[in-house]
């Protein structure tokens, strides 16, 4: 476990109270970090910085704030922003044109109402913020013990203290409705702060806590993915993946979000395939569809009198045979796309191994 308690805020180390923190903020391997690819574009004379900035807090929590006109900020600056109640401490994540593009992407009206950004964080602000962050882990452990003693069927996933140490947000997951009124009383008596309970889903929990996926990279939901689209088992069927829940499920226990990434390619490719319920007629006999390889455009058929032997046919050739059958014409035999001695039994064993997601874990 990392000893850097500020890593969840995107900091390489603990901020200094009476020193510059311009190199503390990390722009790499950071949850929802933003790379300003417009940074080196020269600004016109008398350029005034855009009034709205993006400020990030713990884990995947980001928000937009409107700053004073005379305050010029850069990514990585520690700022004090409006909260309810009091103020919170955050880190500037994006400024200027990048913010305009983000507002457009998220369909947020730039003329709407935004919370205020008060000022750069003072030494006293940073000192109190450091104290509040350092007690988050111990608070979470103690809260879990209290919830367990009260026999509440809920899981405390994360705790975020407000920068002025007057409020704490308790993120939790639960399968059913939970009556946590008694829990709030116990927490208020134990920690002497304003308590806010916020329920999140298992996908949001994985994004907040982070982790390493089966691909060997950090979870998409904790690094760059901001909107969660539903993933169905039809997506796995379209891509001919083995319907193994242990392999298709991510850290959150739901189907992996990455199943959607290539799904459109498979759907477009399937449009070129003929219907699979059509039997191919030849003088040798009827051939029934068995399986296809979408990316290679190969369809596997088997004669009804020789079901153990599979024949690989190209999509274009299958279409040609279907057109011949419509004209009451039949080829002498089906011409395979490539020579193979694969039987139905060995073929399906091979395909199951190839379609299993665990094949990426095997050493080549």
Secondary structure, 3 states (H helix, E strand, C coil): CCCCCCHHHCECCCCCCCCCCCCCECCCCCCCCCCCCCCCCCCCCCCCCCCEEEEECCCCCEEEEECCCCCCCCCCCEEEEECCCCEEEEEEEECCHHHHHHHHHCCCCCCCCCEEEEEECCHHHHHHHHHHHHCHHHHHHHHHHHHHHCCCCCEEEEEEECCCCCEEEEEEECCCCCCCHHHHHHHHHHHCCEEEEEECCHHHHHHHHCCECCCCCECHHHHCCCCCCCCCHHHHHHCCCCCCHHHHECCCCCECHHHHCCHHHHHHHHCCCCCCCCCEEECCEEEEEEEEECCCCEEEEEECCCCCECEEEEHHHHHHHHHHHHCCCCECCCCCCCCCCCEHHHHHHHHHHHHCHHHHHCCC
